[in-house]
Amino acid sequence: MATAIDVRNISKQFVLRHTRSLKEALVWLLTGRKGDLSHKFFALHDVSLSVEQGESVALLGFNGSGKSTLLKHISGVMTPDSGSVLTRGRVAGLIEVGAGFHHDLTGRDNVYLNGAILGMTEEQIKERFDSIVEFSEIGEFIDTEVKFYSSGMYLRLAFSVAVHTDPEVFLVDEILAVGDEPFQRKCIAKIKELSAEGKTLVVVSHDLELVKQICERGILLERGRIQYDGNIERAVEVMRSTI
Ligand SMILES: Nc1ncnc2c1ncn2[C@@H]1O[C@H](COP(=O)(O)OP(=O)(O)OP(=O)(O)O)[C@@H](O)[C@H]1O
């Protein structure tokens, strides 16, 4: 089977800024800028993983462990300080709800904009437009500017566009946080369908029971490092045992 995602030894550092008082900043300046007012930390530290085509993988870990940062590297919206990320085939998904949407445009225009960003031709978007709107259940609001959408409406349209791009690799970050229950069920069913069709899935979620249903493999992150990579049931056990 071919490799869909190959992450090799990636590291990513962010700057941790401290808020200082004016007096502290002045002292720092007058004393020759000794020490640093901010320091760097590793959000990801030497992370390597390989995902085969058709695998469904959950990224697990407590708040701030690096899950979303890793997913952003896989999607290509973030680049590592060192190491490499390779993906095969069309990658789409929901990383940040509303990212790639233009606030002043209508839902309709955003379907075209977002669809194009995700690699669909105008013809393909036209062909799938009705199905995108139907899945989202946005209805008549499709011609409203998206700045007036609720966060759930954003999610609906963004999820619907993403699944209609027919991606080989589908990435999902906490999709279920803002959707209502019926739409969550619909999203889960769609994700399972994509998986059954042999698409590669990478899911970030704190809902451990849900990821056990959707994924076969779990990768547990702790402070930017992989602590466990293997069977999902075991990954959840390992995570729960570290509480
Ligand atoms: N753009 C950024 N600039 C600075 N720090 C960042 C940035 N993005 C993430 N971080 C930091 O990197 C660390 C990992 O964040 P990340 O969002 O990947 O965690 P997570 O595991 O997805 O957390 P959660 O479960 O809370 O969503 C956190 O300490 C976060 O504050």
The ligand as an ORCA input file, in Angstrom:
! r2SCAN-3c Opt
* xyz 0 1
  N       0.719     30.487     16.087
  C       1.159     30.228     17.316
  N       1.995     31.068     17.968
  C       2.461     30.798     19.200
  N       2.151     29.680     19.894
  C       1.311     28.806     19.298
  C       0.774     29.022     17.985
  N      -0.017     27.952     17.658
  C       0.027     27.129     18.713
  N       0.826     27.615     19.687
  C       1.143     26.964     20.958
  O       1.647     25.672     20.639
  C       1.201     24.720     21.593
  C       0.460     23.595     20.884
  O      -0.761     24.125     20.392
  P      -1.824     23.245     19.596
  O      -2.929     24.167     19.206
  O      -1.132     22.489     18.560
  O      -2.312     22.247     20.734
  P      -3.513     21.194     20.723
  O      -2.946     19.894     21.175
  O      -4.216     21.228     19.427
  O      -4.420     21.799     21.885
  P      -6.035     21.794     22.126
  O      -6.409     20.432     22.555
  O      -6.168     22.784     23.235
  O      -6.680     22.261     20.863
  C       0.355     25.483     22.590
  O       1.161     25.807     23.711
  C      -0.057     26.742     21.844
  O      -0.227     27.824     22.732
*
